Amino acid sequence: MLTTAASQDARSAVLLADIAVVLVAGLVLGRLARWLRQPVVIGEIVAGIVLGPSLLGRLPGDPTQVLFPADVRPLLSAVSQIGLVLFMFVVGWEFEKQLVRPHAGLAVKVSLLSVAVAFGMGIGLAALIHPAHATVAGREIPFGAFALFMGTALSVTAFPVRARILTDRKLMSTRVGSLALACAAVDDVLAWCLLAFVSALVKADGDHLALLRVGALSLCYVALMLFAVRPLLARLVRLPAALADRPALLTAVCAGVLLSAWVTSWIGLHAIFGAFLFGFVMPRQPDLARKLRTPVEQISRIFLPVFFIVTGLGVDLGALGTGGYLMLVSAVGAACAGKLIGTMIPARLSGLSWTEAWDLGVLMNTRGLTELVVLNAGVSMGVLDGTVFTVLVITALVTTAMAGPLLSARAVDPPAGRLSSPERSPAAGSRRT
């Protein structure tokens, strides 16, 4: 008994040291990324890869294994899930229908076609690589589930990174900027719907009755959240006592987020969907952003670097080999082609100039943290092996990093007269990048 207790204390101590290392590494490389005019998330992703087997693990003595021993990694993963769930709650809370309304028709058209073309590219890539990566942890992955997941992984985009780029380049009020935010809002919904479907399909494992059960329970839970939980939350935040006692309200909301995440996990979906849905039904009074959303976002910022490190520990560039690097080139090419073609064609046909269509396509091609959320869901569902996971993480990193340099000079210094509404999205300054 004493030995077991001592072992648990030792693991807890290592976990605390690991979190400290993660926070410092994320801070340093995040600042470096900002200095290089890249989103902070780029530096934090790179920090995870640097501390993983791709770099640190190749030094004598395998420092990665010393810093992050196998028995501590499940604890790190659990900590990272807290940051991820809280982040997804903020994503759902900051989804604003007002972003879509000014450009609803074009935003839906661009989003649907860009997702469709990129999804098709992902299925094509899946057809090429599935035979060599069909078995994960001794389990055979059906081509249908693998192809749907690959299509979803290549078709997602990142609202937070896009909003940060638009703010940095002073594009928030341009026609391209406002349209990019509208497309991001539509893309968010499409991405999570696709991932929810793939999640249900994989969990059902070919059992049609189980798939129907997951679908029926999911619809019931969405209805419960929309028609029961949302009114209750609206009443709760209007109570003077609730607003006055901010710590109690913050605790209640965080408990609700975690409980909602558990329910969707029990249903057969990933926990992130419950957190996103809870955020989606939260009231949007302006004072709540200061009292609740900002503190929750700050908490998630502390834990999210752990999520990047856990992701980086699964990335091993040295193990790719020639075939893996060919797959990486193919994945980056398919991801870029899908988003650029799927965005530029409808944008150009709708009256945007070639420059505006190009800039919109480049912005739609950013994947960032959203892609990592999808990929980690794929690993937890047992759809991706280590090689495919590594390839797709690097694809997310490359497509996000290339956005800033590829924006046209006109986008970097937008001319006067091209501005639409001066209204700025409230999410732009607060979403994690």
C-alpha positions as CSV (number, residue, x, y, z in Angstrom):
1,M,0.0,0.0,0.0
2,L,2.8,2.4,0.9
3,T,4.6,1.5,-2.3
4,T,1.5,2.3,-4.3
5,A,1.0,5.6,-2.6
6,A,4.6,6.6,-3.1
7,S,4.4,5.7,-6.8
8,Q,1.2,7.8,-7.1
9,D,3.0,10.7,-5.4
10,A,6.0,10.4,-7.8
11,R,3.7,10.4,-10.8
12,S,1.9,13.5,-9.5
13,A,5.2,15.2,-8.9
14,V,6.4,14.4,-12.5
15,L,3.0,15.6,-13.8
16,L,3.5,19.0,-12.1
17,A,7.0,19.4,-13.5
18,D,5.8,18.4,-17.0
19,I,3.0,21.0,-16.9
20,A,5.6,23.6,-15.9
21,V,7.9,22.6,-18.8
22,V,4.9,22.7,-21.2
23,L,3.8,26.2,-20.1
24,V,7.3,27.6,-20.5
25,A,8.0,26.0,-23.8
26,G,4.6,27.1,-25.2
27,L,5.2,30.7,-24.0
28,V,8.7,30.9,-25.5
29,L,7.9,29.4,-28.9
30,G,4.5,31.2,-28.9
31,R,6.3,34.6,-28.5
32,L,8.8,33.5,-31.2
33,A,5.9,32.8,-33.6
34,R,4.4,36.2,-32.9
35,W,7.8,37.8,-33.6
36,L,7.8,35.9,-37.0
37,R,4.2,37.3,-37.6
38,Q,2.7,33.9,-37.2
39,P,-0.3,32.9,-34.9
40,V,0.7,31.9,-31.4
41,V,-0.8,28.4,-32.0
42,I,2.0,27.8,-34.5
43,G,4.6,28.2,-31.9
44,E,2.7,26.1,-29.4
45,I,2.2,23.2,-31.9
46,V,6.0,23.4,-32.7
47,A,6.7,23.3,-29.0
48,G,4.8,20.0,-28.8
49,I,6.7,18.6,-31.7
50,V,10.1,19.8,-30.4
51,L,9.5,18.1,-27.0
52,G,8.3,14.9,-28.6
53,P,10.1,12.1,-30.3
54,S,10.7,14.1,-33.5
55,L,13.5,16.2,-31.9
56,L,14.1,15.9,-28.2
57,G,13.5,12.2,-28.2
58,R,16.3,11.7,-30.7
59,L,18.9,13.1,-28.3
60,P,21.1,10.7,-26.3
61,G,19.2,9.2,-23.4
62,D,15.8,10.0,-24.9
63,P,15.0,13.1,-22.8
64,T,11.4,12.9,-24.1
65,Q,10.9,9.6,-22.3
66,V,12.5,11.0,-19.2
67,L,10.4,14.1,-19.1
68,F,7.2,12.4,-20.2
69,P,7.3,8.8,-18.9
70,A,4.6,6.4,-20.2
71,D,2.8,6.2,-16.9
72,V,2.4,10.0,-16.7
73,R,1.1,10.5,-20.2
74,P,-2.4,9.4,-19.5
75,L,-2.5,12.0,-16.7
76,L,-1.3,14.7,-19.1
77,S,-3.9,13.6,-21.6
78,A,-6.6,14.0,-18.9
79,V,-5.4,17.5,-18.1
80,S,-5.3,18.4,-21.8
81,Q,-9.0,17.3,-22.1
82,I,-10.0,19.9,-19.6
83,G,-8.4,22.7,-21.6
84,L,-9.9,21.3,-24.8
85,V,-13.4,20.9,-23.5
86,L,-13.4,24.5,-22.1
87,F,-12.0,25.8,-25.3
88,M,-14.8,24.1,-27.3
89,F,-17.3,25.7,-24.9
90,V,-15.9,29.1,-25.8
91,V,-16.0,28.2,-29.5
92,G,-19.7,27.4,-29.2
93,W,-20.4,30.5,-27.1
94,E,-18.7,32.8,-29.6
95,F,-20.6,31.4,-32.6
96,E,-22.5,34.5,-33.8
97,K,-25.3,34.3,-36.4
98,Q,-24.7,38.0,-37.0
99,L,-21.4,37.0,-38.7
100,V,-23.3,35.1,-41.4
101,R,-26.2,37.4,-42.1
102,P,-24.5,40.2,-44.1
103,H,-23.1,37.6,-46.6
104,A,-25.3,34.6,-45.9
105,G,-25.8,33.5,-49.5
106,L,-22.2,33.8,-50.6
107,A,-20.9,32.5,-47.3
108,V,-23.0,29.3,-47.5
109,K,-22.1,28.8,-51.2
110,V,-18.3,29.3,-50.6
111,S,-18.3,27.1,-47.4
112,L,-20.3,24.3,-48.9
113,L,-18.2,24.1,-52.1
114,S,-14.9,24.5,-50.3
115,V,-15.8,21.7,-47.8
116,A,-17.2,19.5,-50.6
117,V,-14.0,19.8,-52.8
118,A,-11.6,19.4,-49.9
119,F,-13.7,16.5,-48.6
120,G,-13.5,14.8,-52.0
121,M,-9.7,15.4,-52.0
122,G,-9.6,13.7,-48.6
123,I,-11.5,10.7,-49.8
124,G,-9.2,10.4,-52.8
125,L,-6.1,10.5,-50.6
126,A,-7.8,7.9,-48.3
127,A,-8.2,5.6,-51.3
128,L,-4.4,5.7,-51.9
129,I,-3.2,5.2,-48.4
130,H,-5.9,3.0,-46.7
131,P,-4.4,-0.3,-47.7
132,A,-1.2,0.5,-45.9
133,H,-2.9,2.0,-42.8
134,A,-6.1,0.0,-42.4
135,T,-5.0,-1.6,-39.2
136,V,-4.8,0.4,-36.0
137,A,-3.8,-1.2,-32.7
138,G,-4.8,-4.6,-34.2
139,R,-8.2,-3.5,-35.3
140,E,-9.2,-3.3,-38.9
141,I,-10.6,0.1,-39.9
142,P,-13.3,-0.1,-42.7
143,F,-12.5,2.1,-45.7
144,G,-15.8,4.0,-45.3
145,A,-15.0,5.2,-41.8
146,F,-11.4,6.0,-42.7
147,A,-12.3,7.8,-45.9
148,L,-15.0,9.9,-44.2
149,F,-12.6,10.9,-41.5
150,M,-9.9,11.8,-44.0
151,G,-12.4,13.9,-45.9
152,T,-13.4,15.7,-42.6
153,A,-9.8,16.3,-41.6
154,L,-8.9,18.0,-44.9
155,S,-12.1,20.0,-45.1
156,V,-12.0,21.8,-41.7
157,T,-10.8,25.3,-41.2
158,A,-9.9,27.4,-38.2
159,F,-12.0,30.4,-37.1
160,P,-9.6,31.5,-34.3
161,V,-6.5,31.6,-36.5
162,R,-8.4,33.4,-39.2
163,A,-9.8,36.0,-36.9
164,R,-6.3,36.7,-35.5
165,I,-4.8,37.1,-39.0
166,L,-7.6,39.4,-40.1
167,T,-7.0,41.5,-37.0
168,D,-3.2,41.7,-37.4
169,R,-3.5,42.6,-41.1
170,K,-6.3,45.1,-40.4
171,L,-8.7,43.3,-42.7
172,M,-11.5,42.8,-40.3
173,S,-13.7,45.5,-41.9
174,T,-12.9,44.7,-45.6
175,R,-15.2,42.8,-47.8
176,V,-12.8,39.8,-47.8
177,G,-12.4,39.9,-44.0
178,S,-16.1,40.1,-43.2
179,L,-16.8,37.3,-45.8
180,A,-14.0,35.2,-44.3
181,L,-15.6,35.4,-40.9
182,A,-19.0,34.5,-42.2
183,C,-17.6,31.5,-44.0
184,A,-15.7,30.5,-40.9
185,A,-19.0,30.5,-38.9
186,V,-20.6,28.2,-41.5
187,D,-17.5,26.0,-41.7
188,D,-17.5,25.5,-37.9
189,V,-21.0,24.1,-38.0
190,L,-20.2,21.9,-41.0
191,A,-17.0,20.6,-39.5
192,W,-18.5,19.6,-36.2
193,C,-21.5,18.0,-37.9
194,L,-19.2,15.9,-40.1
195,L,-17.1,14.9,-37.2
196,A,-20.1,14.0,-35.1
197,F,-21.3,11.7,-38.0
198,V,-17.9,10.0,-38.3
199,S,-17.7,9.6,-34.6
200,A,-21.1,8.0,-34.4
201,L,-20.2,5.7,-37.4
202,V,-16.9,4.6,-35.8
203,K,-18.5,4.0,-32.4
204,A,-21.3,1.9,-34.0
205,D,-18.6,-0.3,-35.7
206,G,-20.9,-1.5,-38.4
207,D,-23.9,-2.0,-36.1
208,H,-26.8,-0.2,-37.8
209,L,-29.0,-0.4,-34.7
210,A,-26.2,1.2,-32.6
211,L,-25.8,3.9,-35.2
212,L,-29.5,4.6,-35.1
213,R,-29.4,4.7,-31.3
214,V,-26.5,7.2,-31.3
215,G,-28.4,9.4,-33.9
216,A,-31.7,9.3,-32.0
217,L,-30.0,10.1,-28.6
218,S,-28.0,12.9,-30.2
219,L,-31.2,14.5,-31.6
220,C,-32.9,14.2,-28.3
221,Y,-30.0,15.8,-26.5
222,V,-29.8,18.7,-29.0
223,A,-33.5,19.3,-28.5
224,L,-33.1,19.1,-24.7
225,M,-30.3,21.7,-24.8
226,L,-32.1,24.0,-27.1
227,F,-35.6,23.9,-25.6
228,A,-34.9,23.2,-21.9
229,V,-31.3,24.1,-20.9
230,R,-31.1,27.3,-22.9
231,P,-34.2,28.9,-21.2
232,L,-32.9,27.7,-17.8
233,L,-29.5,29.3,-18.4
234,A,-31.2,32.5,-19.6
235,R,-33.1,32.6,-16.3
236,L,-30.0,31.8,-14.3
237,V,-27.9,34.6,-15.6
238,R,-30.7,37.1,-15.1
239,L,-30.8,36.4,-11.4
240,P,-29.2,39.3,-9.5
241,A,-27.8,36.9,-7.0
242,A,-26.1,34.9,-9.7
243,L,-24.5,37.9,-11.4
244,A,-23.4,39.2,-8.1
245,D,-21.7,36.0,-7.0
246,R,-19.4,35.5,-10.0
247,P,-17.3,32.6,-8.6
248,A,-20.5,30.6,-7.9
249,L,-21.8,31.3,-11.4
250,L,-18.5,30.4,-13.0
251,T,-18.4,27.2,-11.1
252,A,-21.9,26.3,-12.1
253,V,-21.2,27.0,-15.8
254,C,-17.9,25.0,-15.8
255,A,-19.8,22.1,-14.1
256,G,-22.4,22.3,-16.8
257,V,-19.8,22.2,-19.5
258,L,-18.1,19.1,-18.1
259,L,-21.4,17.4,-17.6
260,S,-22.6,18.1,-21.1
261,A,-19.3,16.8,-22.4
262,W,-19.8,13.6,-20.4
263,V,-23.3,13.1,-21.8
264,T,-22.2,13.3,-25.4
265,S,-19.4,10.9,-24.7
266,W,-21.9,8.5,-23.1
267,I,-24.1,8.8,-26.1
268,G,-21.3,7.7,-28.4
269,L,-20.0,11.0,-29.7
270,H,-16.8,12.8,-28.7
271,A,-16.9,14.9,-25.5
272,I,-16.1,18.1,-27.4
273,F,-19.6,18.1,-28.9
274,G,-21.2,18.4,-25.5
275,A,-19.0,21.3,-24.6
276,F,-19.6,23.1,-28.0
277,L,-23.4,22.6,-27.6
278,F,-23.4,24.0,-24.1
279,G,-21.5,27.1,-25.3
280,F,-23.9,27.4,-28.2
281,V,-27.0,27.6,-25.9
282,M,-25.4,30.0,-23.5
283,P,-27.0,33.5,-23.3
284,R,-25.0,36.2,-25.0
285,Q,-25.5,39.3,-22.8
286,P,-22.5,41.7,-23.1
287,D,-21.7,41.6,-19.4
288,L,-21.4,37.8,-19.4
289,A,-18.3,38.1,-21.6
290,R,-16.5,39.9,-18.8
291,K,-17.9,37.9,-16.0
292,L,-17.8,34.4,-17.5
293,R,-16.4,33.9,-21.0
294,T,-13.1,35.7,-20.3
295,P,-12.3,33.7,-17.1
296,V,-13.2,30.4,-18.8
297,E,-11.0,31.3,-21.8
298,Q,-8.2,32.2,-19.5
299,I,-8.5,28.8,-17.8
300,S,-8.4,27.0,-21.2
301,R,-5.3,29.0,-22.2
302,I,-3.5,27.5,-19.2
303,F,-4.4,23.9,-20.1
304,L,-4.4,24.0,-23.9
305,P,-0.5,24.0,-24.2
306,V,-0.7,20.6,-22.5
307,F,-3.0,19.5,-25.3
308,F,-0.4,20.6,-27.9
309,I,2.3,18.7,-26.0
310,V,0.2,15.5,-25.9
311,T,-0.4,16.0,-29.7
312,G,3.4,16.5,-30.2
313,L,4.2,13.3,-28.4
314,G,2.3,11.4,-31.1
315,V,4.3,13.1,-33.9
316,D,7.4,11.4,-35.0
317,L,8.9,12.8,-38.2
318,G,11.9,10.5,-38.1
319,A,9.6,7.5,-38.4
320,L,7.9,8.6,-41.6
321,G,10.3,7.3,-44.2
322,T,10.1,7.9,-47.9
323,G,6.5,6.8,-48.2
324,G,5.5,8.9,-45.3
325,Y,7.0,12.1,-46.8
326,L,5.3,11.3,-50.1
327,M,2.1,11.1,-48.2
328,L,2.8,14.4,-46.5
329,V,3.4,16.1,-49.8
330,S,0.2,14.6,-51.1
331,A,-1.8,15.6,-48.0
332,V,-0.6,19.2,-48.1
333,G,-1.3,19.4,-51.9
334,A,-4.8,18.0,-51.5
335,A,-5.6,20.2,-48.6
336,C,-4.5,23.4,-50.3
337,A,-6.1,22.5,-53.7
338,G,-9.4,21.6,-52.1
339,K,-9.8,24.8,-50.2
340,L,-8.3,27.1,-52.9
341,I,-10.4,25.7,-55.7
342,G,-13.5,25.2,-53.7
343,T,-13.3,28.8,-52.4
344,M,-12.0,30.8,-55.4
345,I,-14.5,29.5,-58.0
346,P,-17.7,30.5,-56.2
347,A,-16.1,33.7,-55.0
348,R,-15.0,34.7,-58.5
349,L,-18.4,33.8,-60.0
350,S,-20.1,36.0,-57.3
351,G,-18.2,39.1,-58.3
352,L,-15.0,39.2,-56.2
353,S,-11.8,40.0,-58.0
354,W,-9.1,37.4,-58.5
355,T,-7.1,39.0,-55.7
356,E,-10.0,38.9,-53.3
357,A,-10.9,35.4,-54.3
358,W,-7.2,34.3,-53.7
359,D,-7.1,36.0,-50.3
360,L,-10.3,34.4,-49.3
361,G,-9.0,31.0,-50.4
362,V,-5.8,31.4,-48.5
363,L,-7.8,32.4,-45.3
364,M,-10.1,29.4,-45.8
365,N,-7.0,27.1,-46.0
366,T,-6.0,27.8,-42.4
367,R,-6.6,24.8,-40.1
368,G,-4.8,25.5,-36.8
369,L,-6.2,24.2,-33.5
370,T,-9.5,23.1,-35.1
371,E,-7.6,20.5,-37.1
372,L,-5.7,19.2,-34.0
373,V,-9.0,18.8,-32.2
374,V,-10.3,16.7,-35.1
375,L,-7.1,14.6,-35.3
376,N,-7.0,13.9,-31.6
377,A,-10.6,12.8,-31.9
378,G,-9.5,10.4,-34.7
379,V,-6.8,8.9,-32.5
380,S,-9.1,8.5,-29.6
381,M,-11.6,6.7,-31.9
382,G,-8.8,4.4,-33.2
383,V,-9.1,5.6,-36.8
384,L,-5.6,6.9,-37.3
385,D,-2.2,5.2,-36.9
386,G,0.9,7.1,-35.9
387,T,2.1,7.8,-39.5
388,V,-1.2,9.3,-40.7
389,F,-1.5,11.3,-37.5
390,T,2.0,12.8,-38.0
391,V,1.3,13.6,-41.6
392,L,-2.0,15.4,-40.8
393,V,-0.6,17.3,-37.9
394,I,2.2,18.7,-40.1
395,T,-0.4,19.4,-42.8
396,A,-2.3,21.5,-40.3
397,L,0.9,23.3,-39.3
398,V,1.9,24.0,-42.9
399,T,-1.5,25.2,-44.1
400,T,-1.8,27.5,-41.1
401,A,1.7,29.0,-41.3
402,M,1.5,29.7,-45.1
403,A,-1.6,31.9,-44.7
404,G,0.2,35.1,-43.7
405,P,3.0,35.0,-46.3
406,L,0.5,34.1,-49.1
407,L,-1.9,36.9,-48.5
408,S,-1.6,39.5,-51.3
409,A,0.0,42.9,-50.9
410,R,-3.5,44.5,-51.3
411,A,-4.7,42.4,-48.4
412,V,-1.8,43.4,-46.2
413,D,-2.4,47.1,-46.9
414,P,-6.1,47.3,-47.9
415,P,-7.0,50.3,-50.1
416,A,-9.5,52.8,-48.9
417,G,-13.0,52.4,-50.4
418,R,-13.0,48.6,-50.1
419,L,-14.5,48.6,-46.7
420,S,-17.9,47.3,-46.0
421,S,-19.5,47.6,-42.6
422,P,-17.1,48.8,-39.9
423,E,-18.6,46.4,-37.4
424,R,-16.1,44.1,-35.9
425,S,-16.8,40.6,-34.7
426,P,-16.7,40.5,-30.9
427,A,-15.1,37.1,-31.3
428,A,-12.1,38.4,-33.2
429,G,-10.1,39.7,-30.4
430,S,-10.9,37.0,-27.9
431,R,-10.8,33.7,-29.7
432,R,-7.7,31.7,-29.1
433,T,-5.2,31.7,-32.0
